[in-house]
Amino acid sequence: MEVQVVDYRAPDAARLFTQSLHETGFGVLKNHPIPQSLVERIYARWLAFFNSDEKQGYAFSPEKQDGWFSTAISETAKGFKQKDIKEYFHVYPWGRIPPGLKEDILSYYAQANALAEELLGWVERYTPPEIAQHYREPLSHMIKGSDHTLLRVLRYPPLTGEEPEGAVRAAAHGDINLLTILPAANEPGLQVMGTDGLWRDVPCDFGTLAINIGDMLQEASQGYYPSTLHQVLNPTGEGAKRSRISLPLFLHPRNDVVLSDRYTAGSYLDERLRELGVKS
């Protein structure tokens, strides 16, 4: 099992990319349209925000799930007892955003969302007919009118050596949504579990994008597109002294979309948020 690095501008990019998603749950794009300068500027400015007291004024809203989530209320991955070692900020166009950070982050949100929609179209185009017939509506229709697509600005703080036993930056988990778009972080650590049960590093050259299948797309495709477990390891040595900034965009359908006989998108999201401990 190997995650493929695909040139976004290559003539056969859509086919190679969706093949990697089907086989591994992940694909990596190079030469994509999102400016690296924008990503780097966001990393630097949001790191300063996380290191300031300004974030205290944006404490998360349990009802809207927007704003700043401290390390004290971070997620607990399904099957784990310790919270992940991270803090993060949920960005929605309709949500609260620090004024000085708003222009860049909404520009990124729009560009990443447009790319995610295009990639979902690739997935739809290369879904075998015997699988596509089970979609309750075309994949591209599932996101029409959705206001749930989430951009999360993540900060994994430096390690102190006093972390609870068993706590990691991001314990093994699958994402909830349809597709996740993730620019390479400023520090390594992302791994994906192969079909053989072994962990492998996800290619993460600065400037590339990692894209992975979420649980909702796995549910809708009856497992044809697998939502592969992934994790972020705790660094050692000098890396443990540095923050890691990450910027995943989670492409979400409307709540009323029927994924399967078992779930709508809304019921699935609600169940998972309760499992993660960020909704009561």
Order of alpha helices (4+ residues) and beta strands (2+ residues): beta-alpha-beta-alpha-beta-beta-alpha-alpha-alpha-beta-beta-beta-beta-beta-beta-alpha-beta-beta-beta-alpha
